[in-house]
Amino acid sequence: MSLLPEPELDGPESALPGRRLSELAEQAVRCTAACCGAGATVADSGGEQPGAVTHPDLAGLVSVQLRSGVGPIPAARERGAPVDSGDLLRDERWPEYRAMALDSGVRASVTLPFQRSGLTVTLTLFSFRPGTLDGARHGPVRALGDLATAGLVRDRRYRAALSEVDQLGEALRTRPVVDQACGIVMHVLGCGAEEAFDVLRRVSQGSNRRVAEVAAGLVRTRGRGVERELEGLAAG
């Protein structure tokens, strides 16, 4: 289950972070003996992103660490290496996490970090029995984590490419009206194209509107009534 809802994206390559993390956690449980549940998180330079757990009772164990910055997940992120606790009944490193884990019946956990291209994914395995996850860090969950992290990086790059395409498309659609507006400014001020575009840009910044919106307004009025304003901007 995902800890936080996310908006839907279209396209087969745009799997959401929460969806990939859910799949990672579920697959990790299936291939790890004595594992009673798992949780996965992802963070980048922009902060924490939605995470996922295989059972609702485990959501608190993940959330308390992200909120306090104390626990196996923050420790694994900082070290860049797995952090485990063979028996939380005897491990007193993280009091709040430990108390919540024991209250849920969790006696052991291991957290594996996966870092790539500015993303840090963590996969935490939980067990009701102490000393049962000692070999988990060397098992198939490592390959699963690597694959999930690579997928998340690919998804992020795909979304960035889509955004760039949208921006280029918008620029192409608005270019004719911007050119017309520059022509009006050039006619009113008797200036060159570069100076005319600079005037549009300054109007955009001063009015908190996009250059395309400013240009469309000029084209609609054919520049009438704004001669003094344009001259003032050019003089400034």
C-alpha positions as CSV (number, residue, x, y, z in Angstrom):
1,M,0.0,0.0,0.0
2,S,1.2,3.5,-0.7
3,L,1.7,5.8,2.3
4,L,0.6,8.9,0.3
5,P,-1.7,9.4,-2.7
6,E,-0.3,10.7,-5.9
7,P,-1.8,12.2,-9.1
8,E,-2.2,9.9,-12.1
9,L,0.1,10.2,-15.1
10,D,-0.6,8.9,-18.5
11,G,1.6,6.5,-20.5
12,P,3.2,3.1,-19.7
13,E,6.6,4.5,-18.9
14,S,5.3,7.0,-16.3
15,A,4.9,4.6,-13.3
16,L,4.5,6.7,-10.2
17,P,7.2,6.4,-7.4
18,G,4.6,5.0,-5.0
19,R,3.6,2.3,-7.4
20,R,7.2,1.2,-8.0
21,L,7.9,1.3,-4.2
22,S,4.8,-0.8,-3.5
23,E,6.0,-3.4,-6.0
24,L,9.5,-3.4,-4.5
25,A,8.2,-3.9,-1.0
26,E,5.8,-6.7,-1.9
27,Q,8.4,-8.6,-4.0
28,A,11.0,-8.3,-1.2
29,V,8.6,-9.9,1.3
30,R,7.9,-12.8,-1.1
31,C,11.5,-13.6,-1.6
32,T,12.8,-13.2,2.0
33,A,12.2,-16.0,4.5
34,A,10.9,-15.0,7.9
35,C,10.0,-11.5,6.6
36,C,6.6,-10.3,7.9
37,G,6.5,-7.1,5.9
38,A,8.5,-4.4,4.2
39,G,8.6,-0.7,3.6
40,A,10.2,1.4,0.9
41,T,11.0,5.1,0.7
42,V,12.6,7.5,-1.9
43,A,14.1,10.9,-1.4
44,D,15.9,13.4,-3.6
45,S,17.3,16.9,-3.4
46,G,13.7,18.2,-3.4
47,G,12.8,16.2,-0.2
48,E,10.8,13.2,0.7
49,Q,8.5,11.6,-1.8
50,P,5.6,9.1,-1.2
51,G,6.6,5.8,0.3
52,A,4.9,2.4,0.5
53,V,4.5,-0.4,3.0
54,T,3.1,-3.9,2.7
55,H,0.9,-3.6,5.8
56,P,-0.9,-0.6,7.4
57,D,0.7,-1.3,10.8
58,L,4.1,-0.7,9.3
59,A,3.3,2.8,8.1
60,G,3.9,4.2,11.6
61,L,7.4,2.6,11.8
62,V,8.4,4.4,8.6
63,S,6.7,7.7,9.4
64,V,8.2,8.1,12.8
65,Q,11.7,7.8,11.3
66,L,11.1,10.3,8.5
67,R,9.5,12.7,11.0
68,S,12.2,12.5,13.6
69,G,15.2,11.9,11.4
70,V,16.2,9.1,13.8
71,G,16.1,5.4,13.0
72,P,17.5,2.8,10.6
73,I,16.2,4.6,7.5
74,P,18.0,7.9,8.2
75,A,21.1,6.0,9.4
76,A,21.2,3.9,6.2
77,R,20.8,7.1,4.0
78,E,23.6,8.8,5.9
79,R,26.0,5.9,5.8
80,G,25.1,4.6,2.3
81,A,25.2,1.1,3.8
82,P,22.7,-1.4,5.3
83,V,21.6,-0.9,8.9
84,D,20.1,-3.8,10.8
85,S,18.9,-4.7,14.2
86,G,19.0,-8.4,15.1
87,D,16.8,-8.0,18.1
88,L,15.0,-4.7,18.9
89,L,14.3,-6.0,22.4
90,R,18.0,-5.5,23.2
91,D,18.8,-2.7,20.7
92,E,18.4,0.7,22.3
93,R,19.7,3.0,19.5
94,W,16.4,4.4,18.4
95,P,14.0,4.6,21.4
96,E,10.9,5.9,19.6
97,Y,11.2,3.6,16.7
98,R,12.1,0.7,18.9
99,A,9.1,1.2,21.2
100,M,6.7,1.4,18.2
101,A,8.2,-1.7,16.6
102,L,8.0,-3.8,19.7
103,D,4.4,-2.6,20.2
104,S,3.7,-3.9,16.7
105,G,5.4,-7.3,17.5
106,V,8.4,-6.5,15.3
107,R,11.6,-7.9,16.8
108,A,14.1,-7.4,13.9
109,S,14.7,-5.2,10.9
110,V,17.2,-4.5,8.2
111,T,17.3,-1.4,6.0
112,L,19.1,-1.3,2.7
113,P,19.9,2.0,0.8
114,F,20.2,2.3,-2.9
115,Q,21.6,5.6,-4.3
116,R,21.7,6.6,-8.0
117,S,21.5,9.9,-9.9
118,G,20.5,12.0,-6.9
119,L,17.8,9.5,-5.7
120,T,18.1,7.5,-2.5
121,V,15.7,4.5,-2.1
122,T,15.5,2.5,1.1
123,L,14.1,-0.9,1.5
124,T,13.3,-2.1,5.1
125,L,12.5,-5.6,5.9
126,F,10.7,-6.5,9.2
127,S,10.4,-9.8,11.1
128,F,8.5,-11.0,14.1
129,R,11.5,-13.2,15.2
130,P,14.9,-11.9,16.2
131,G,18.0,-12.9,14.3
132,T,16.1,-14.1,11.2
133,L,17.1,-11.3,8.7
134,D,20.9,-11.6,9.1
135,G,21.4,-12.8,5.5
136,A,18.7,-10.7,3.9
137,R,21.1,-7.9,2.8
138,H,23.0,-10.5,0.6
139,G,19.8,-12.0,-0.9
140,P,17.7,-11.2,-3.9
141,V,16.4,-8.0,-2.3
142,R,19.6,-6.2,-3.3
143,A,18.9,-6.9,-7.0
144,L,15.3,-5.9,-6.5
145,G,16.3,-2.6,-5.0
146,D,18.8,-1.9,-7.7
147,L,16.2,-2.5,-10.4
148,A,13.5,-0.4,-8.6
149,T,16.0,2.5,-8.2
150,A,17.0,2.4,-11.8
151,G,13.3,2.4,-12.8
152,L,12.6,5.5,-10.6
153,V,15.5,7.3,-12.2
154,R,14.3,6.4,-15.7
155,D,10.7,7.6,-14.7
156,R,12.1,10.9,-13.5
157,R,14.0,11.5,-16.7
158,Y,11.0,10.6,-18.8
159,R,8.8,13.1,-16.9
160,A,11.5,15.7,-17.3
161,A,11.6,15.1,-21.0
162,L,7.8,15.3,-21.3
163,S,8.0,18.7,-19.5
164,E,10.7,20.0,-21.8
165,V,8.6,18.9,-24.9
166,D,5.6,20.7,-23.5
167,Q,7.7,23.9,-22.9
168,L,9.1,23.7,-26.4
169,G,5.6,23.2,-27.8
170,E,4.4,26.2,-25.9
171,A,7.3,28.3,-27.2
172,L,6.6,27.3,-30.8
173,R,2.9,28.1,-30.4
174,T,3.5,31.6,-28.9
175,R,6.5,32.6,-31.1
176,P,4.4,34.2,-33.8
177,V,2.5,36.5,-31.4
178,V,5.7,37.4,-29.6
179,D,7.3,38.3,-33.0
180,Q,4.2,40.5,-33.8
181,A,4.5,42.2,-30.5
182,C,8.2,42.9,-31.0
183,G,7.3,44.4,-34.4
184,I,4.8,46.8,-32.7
185,V,7.4,47.8,-30.1
186,M,10.0,48.3,-32.7
187,H,7.6,50.6,-34.7
188,V,6.6,52.6,-31.6
189,L,10.1,53.1,-30.2
190,G,12.1,52.9,-33.4
191,C,14.3,50.3,-31.9
192,G,15.8,47.0,-32.9
193,A,14.4,43.5,-32.3
194,E,16.6,42.7,-29.4
195,E,15.7,45.9,-27.5
196,A,12.0,45.3,-28.3
197,F,12.1,41.8,-26.8
198,D,13.9,43.2,-23.7
199,V,11.0,45.7,-23.3
200,L,8.5,42.8,-23.4
201,R,10.5,40.9,-20.9
202,R,10.6,43.8,-18.5
203,V,6.8,44.3,-18.8
204,S,6.4,40.6,-18.1
205,Q,8.6,40.8,-14.9
206,G,6.9,43.9,-13.7
207,S,3.4,42.6,-14.2
208,N,4.1,39.0,-13.1
209,R,2.7,37.8,-16.5
210,R,4.3,35.5,-19.1
211,V,6.0,37.2,-22.0
212,A,3.4,35.5,-24.3
213,E,0.5,37.1,-22.4
214,V,2.1,40.5,-22.6
215,A,2.7,40.0,-26.3
216,A,-0.9,38.9,-26.9
217,G,-2.2,42.0,-25.1
218,L,-0.1,44.3,-27.3
219,V,-1.2,42.5,-30.5
220,R,-4.9,42.8,-29.5
221,T,-4.6,46.6,-28.9
222,R,-2.0,47.1,-31.7
223,G,0.0,49.0,-29.2
224,R,-2.5,51.8,-28.8
225,G,-2.5,53.5,-25.4
226,V,0.8,52.1,-24.2
227,E,3.2,54.3,-26.1
228,R,4.3,56.3,-23.1
229,E,4.7,53.2,-21.0
230,L,6.9,51.6,-23.7
231,E,8.9,54.7,-24.0
232,G,9.4,54.9,-20.3
233,L,10.6,51.3,-20.2
234,A,13.0,51.9,-23.1
235,A,14.4,54.9,-21.4
236,G,14.9,53.0,-18.1
